[in-house]
Amino acid sequence: MNWYGVPKRIGPDHAFGDLIAASGITDDMLDSLMALKDLDDVPGLPPLSTIDDMGYEKNIPGFLTRDSRIVERKKPGKAKARKSFQWVKR
């Protein structure tokens, strides 16, 4: 048992099982997905190799760039970089 009272799950796929249980995917859905994965030439379904390549196209240089904005420095006589102190008449 863990310190919060949940029994420990022992096995190589316990983390994957937790993820599937939390997502609401049933065993029947998993069986269907595994069967579809092995099929070829299903009408309306692109080949698995094409689907895998789609993720790599976004990693081409230029798609992932660093945000170049930097924090502006605080100026003397100001509360922050551009924010002034509250105005008082006297």
N, C-alpha and C positions, 0 to 999 in steps of 0.2 A: 504494500500500500504506500502511496505517496503521502506527503505530509498533509495534504488537504483531503485525504480520505478516498481518493480514486485508486482503484487497483491498477498496478503496473501492467502494461501490455508488453509482452516479451515476444520478440520475433523480428525478422528482417524487414517486414513491411508494416510495422505498427504505425509509423508516422504517415504513410500513404493511406492507411485505413482510417486514421483520424481525419485526414483531409477529405476523404470521400464521404465519411459519415457526416461531417459538418456541412458539406455542399448539398446534401440531399440526393445524391446519385444512388440509385438502387442497384442491387446485384444484377437484375434483368437488364438494366441500361448498360452496365459494364459488359455483360455478355454480348449484347448487340453491337457495341462499339468494337469489341475485339473481333467479332465475326466480320464486320464491315472493313476493318483494317486489312484483313487478309484477302479481300475480294479485289479483283481487277476488272476494269471495263464496266463499272456501274454507271448507267446513264445519269447524267446530271451531276456526277461527283468527280472532281478533278483527281488525277493520280496523286498518291501520297507524296511522291518526289516533288511534284509541283507545289504542293502545300508547304513542304519543308523549305523550299527555295524562296517562298514569299517573305519569310522572316529575315532572310539574309539580305534581301534587296534594300531594306531600310538601314542597314549598317554601312552603306556606301559613304565615303567621306563627304561631308557637306550636309548630311542629314542630322548628324549628331554634333552640334556645336556648343561651345561653352557660352554661358550668359556673360557678356563682357561688362555689365553694369557694375560699378564700384560704389562704395559708400562715400557720400560727400562729407568733407571734414567740417567740424564745428568751427564757427567763426567767433571771434571775440565780440562781446556785446549782444550776442544772440543766445537764446535758450538751447537751440539745436542748430543744425546747418542753416535752415532758413526760417525757423520759427522765432518770432520776437517775444520778448517778455510782455506781460500784460501791461497795457498803457494805464497810467494813473496821472491825474491832473497835477498833483503835488507830491 
